[in-house]
Amino acid sequence: MMKKEWVYREILHQVLERREHLFRQKNLAELCGVSIGNVNKSLAPLEKMNCVEKKPRGFHVIDPKKMLLYWASIRDPSKDIIYQTMVDKPVDEIEKELPPVIFTAYSGFKFRFQAIPADYSEVWVYGEMGEIKERFKPSTAKPNLIVLKTDEHFMKFREIPLAQLFVDLWNMNTWYARDFLKKVEAEIDRIIGEGG
């Protein structure tokens, strides 16, 4: 994942889950573990699209939905895959047998919202490959367990941030991803509508 995505994830996490809209580049750089220059470079396209408004000592998020859609359009989870395999078990058994990970996509939705809008057949997680590979041996069949690389910034979260869940689902190619995405988008729209 590109470091600018860490910046987008943090901003959207603050906006959607903490209702914060005012930021300082220095604080954001510290939260994300990146340089101020990297933060400013990440903000440039957002400012151009009128998603953020720069102030003398920081910036204000004025269109979080547009920012989210921009991030979704540049996100490519396939570049972050570090391990994938076919596990001949139902998804709920795979989920139970995994070491500590952060679930995303369909499982991430299930654990965050305690429901699922459709059945699913893949488990996507952010985690470390070592222990997962020991528990789930390599297979050449079409994978149903996909492990994405984590990053230093990501490790501060206990569950998948809402914005990260959205952009990951946005980029899934299964027919049922749309059902999950609609529900996440409805929750995001509700938060934004309440001034989040």
C-alpha positions as CSV (number, residue, x, y, z in Angstrom):
1,M,0.0,0.0,0.0
2,M,1.3,3.4,-0.9
3,K,2.1,5.8,2.0
4,K,-0.4,8.3,0.7
5,E,-3.0,5.7,1.3
6,W,-2.0,5.6,5.0
7,V,-2.7,9.3,5.0
8,Y,-6.1,8.9,3.4
9,R,-6.9,6.0,5.8
10,E,-6.1,8.1,8.8
11,I,-8.0,11.2,7.6
12,L,-11.1,9.2,6.8
13,H,-10.9,7.2,10.0
14,Q,-10.8,10.5,11.9
15,V,-13.7,12.0,9.9
16,L,-16.0,8.9,9.8
17,E,-15.2,7.4,13.2
18,R,-14.2,10.3,15.4
19,R,-16.1,13.1,13.6
20,E,-12.9,15.2,13.2
21,H,-12.6,17.5,10.1
22,L,-9.8,19.8,11.0
23,F,-6.2,18.6,10.7
24,R,-2.6,19.8,11.0
25,Q,-0.1,18.2,8.6
26,K,2.5,17.8,11.4
27,N,0.1,15.8,13.6
28,L,-1.1,13.8,10.6
29,A,2.5,13.0,9.7
30,E,3.2,11.8,13.2
31,L,0.0,9.6,13.4
32,C,0.8,8.0,10.0
33,G,4.6,7.7,10.5
34,V,5.4,9.6,7.3
35,S,7.0,12.9,6.5
36,I,5.2,16.2,6.3
37,G,6.2,16.4,2.7
38,N,4.5,13.1,2.1
39,V,1.3,14.4,3.7
40,N,1.4,17.6,1.6
41,K,2.0,15.5,-1.6
42,S,-1.0,13.3,-0.6
43,L,-3.2,16.3,-0.1
44,A,-2.4,17.9,-3.5
45,P,-4.9,15.9,-5.6
46,L,-7.5,16.3,-2.8
47,E,-7.2,20.0,-2.8
48,K,-7.4,20.1,-6.6
49,M,-10.7,18.1,-6.4
50,N,-12.0,20.4,-3.7
51,C,-12.1,17.6,-1.1
52,V,-10.0,19.5,1.3
53,E,-9.5,23.2,2.0
54,K,-6.0,24.3,3.1
55,K,-5.9,26.7,6.0
56,P,-2.9,28.7,7.4
57,R,-2.0,26.0,9.9
58,G,-3.6,22.9,8.5
59,F,-6.6,21.9,6.4
60,H,-10.3,21.1,6.6
61,V,-12.0,18.1,5.0
62,I,-15.0,19.4,3.1
63,D,-16.0,16.4,1.0
64,P,-15.1,13.1,2.6
65,K,-17.2,11.0,0.2
66,K,-15.4,12.4,-2.8
67,M,-12.1,11.7,-1.0
68,L,-13.2,8.1,-0.3
69,L,-14.1,7.5,-3.9
70,Y,-10.8,8.9,-5.1
71,W,-8.9,6.6,-2.7
72,A,-11.1,3.6,-3.9
73,S,-10.2,4.4,-7.5
74,I,-6.4,4.3,-6.8
75,R,-6.5,1.3,-4.4
76,D,-5.2,-2.0,-5.7
77,P,-5.4,-4.8,-3.1
78,S,-3.9,-7.3,-5.5
79,K,-0.5,-5.5,-5.1
80,D,-0.6,-6.1,-1.4
81,I,-1.2,-9.9,-1.5
82,I,1.6,-11.7,0.3
83,Y,0.0,-15.2,0.5
84,Q,-3.0,-16.9,-0.9
85,T,-4.2,-20.5,-0.8
86,M,-7.2,-22.8,-1.2
87,V,-8.5,-24.1,2.1
88,D,-11.0,-26.9,1.9
89,K,-13.2,-25.6,4.7
90,P,-16.2,-23.3,5.1
91,V,-15.3,-19.6,5.5
92,D,-16.5,-19.5,9.1
93,E,-14.0,-22.3,10.0
94,I,-11.2,-20.6,8.2
95,E,-12.0,-17.4,10.1
96,K,-11.9,-19.2,13.5
97,E,-8.6,-21.0,12.8
98,L,-6.7,-17.9,11.8
99,P,-4.1,-16.4,14.1
100,P,-4.6,-12.7,15.1
101,V,-5.4,-10.7,11.9
102,I,-7.5,-7.8,10.8
103,F,-10.3,-9.1,8.7
104,T,-11.3,-7.1,5.6
105,A,-13.8,-7.4,2.8
106,Y,-16.6,-9.9,3.6
107,S,-15.3,-11.2,6.9
108,G,-14.4,-7.6,7.9
109,F,-18.0,-6.6,7.2
110,K,-19.4,-9.6,9.2
111,F,-17.3,-8.9,12.3
112,R,-17.9,-5.2,12.2
113,F,-21.6,-5.2,11.6
114,Q,-22.5,-8.7,13.0
115,A,-24.4,-9.5,9.8
116,I,-23.9,-10.4,6.2
117,P,-25.9,-9.2,3.2
118,A,-24.9,-12.2,1.1
119,D,-23.1,-15.5,1.4
120,Y,-19.4,-15.3,0.5
121,S,-16.6,-17.8,-0.3
122,E,-13.4,-15.9,0.3
123,V,-11.6,-14.7,3.5
124,W,-9.4,-11.6,3.1
125,V,-7.2,-10.5,5.9
126,Y,-4.3,-8.2,6.8
127,G,-1.7,-10.2,8.6
128,E,1.7,-11.8,8.8
129,M,2.3,-14.6,6.4
130,G,4.4,-16.9,8.7
131,E,1.9,-18.4,11.1
132,I,-0.9,-18.3,8.5
133,K,1.2,-20.3,6.0
134,E,2.0,-22.9,8.8
135,R,-1.8,-23.3,9.5
136,F,-2.9,-23.2,5.9
137,K,-0.6,-25.0,3.5
138,P,0.0,-23.7,-0.1
139,S,-2.3,-24.9,-2.8
140,T,-2.5,-24.4,-6.6
141,A,-6.3,-24.3,-6.6
142,K,-8.2,-21.0,-6.8
143,P,-7.5,-19.3,-3.5
144,N,-10.2,-18.6,-0.9
145,L,-7.8,-17.3,1.8
146,I,-6.0,-14.1,0.8
147,V,-3.5,-12.4,3.1
148,L,-2.6,-8.7,2.5
149,K,0.5,-7.1,3.8
150,T,0.1,-4.9,6.8
151,D,2.0,-1.6,7.5
152,E,3.2,0.2,10.6
153,H,0.2,2.6,10.4
154,F,-2.3,-0.1,10.0
155,M,-1.2,-2.0,13.1
156,K,-2.7,0.7,15.4
157,F,-6.2,-0.4,14.5
158,R,-8.0,-3.2,16.3
159,E,-10.6,-3.7,13.6
160,I,-10.8,-2.7,9.9
161,P,-11.4,1.1,9.6
162,L,-14.7,1.8,7.9
163,A,-13.0,3.7,5.0
164,Q,-10.5,0.8,4.5
165,L,-13.3,-1.7,4.4
166,F,-15.1,0.4,1.7
167,V,-12.0,0.8,-0.6
168,D,-11.2,-2.9,-0.2
169,L,-14.7,-4.0,-1.1
170,W,-14.8,-1.5,-3.9
171,N,-12.0,-3.4,-5.6
172,M,-13.3,-6.9,-5.1
173,N,-14.4,-8.7,-8.3
174,T,-17.0,-11.1,-6.9
175,W,-20.7,-10.7,-7.7
176,Y,-21.6,-10.4,-4.0
177,A,-19.1,-7.6,-3.3
178,R,-21.7,-5.1,-4.5
179,D,-24.2,-6.2,-1.7
180,F,-21.5,-5.7,1.0
181,L,-20.4,-2.4,-0.6
182,K,-23.9,-1.0,-0.7
183,K,-24.3,-1.6,3.1
184,V,-21.0,0.0,3.9
185,E,-21.7,3.0,1.7
186,A,-25.1,3.5,3.3
187,E,-23.4,3.6,6.8
188,I,-20.8,6.1,5.5
189,D,-23.6,8.2,4.0
190,R,-25.5,8.1,7.3
191,I,-22.4,9.3,9.2
192,I,-21.7,12.1,6.7
193,G,-25.3,13.1,6.7
194,E,-25.1,13.5,10.5
195,G,-22.1,15.8,10.0
196,G,-19.5,13.1,10.4
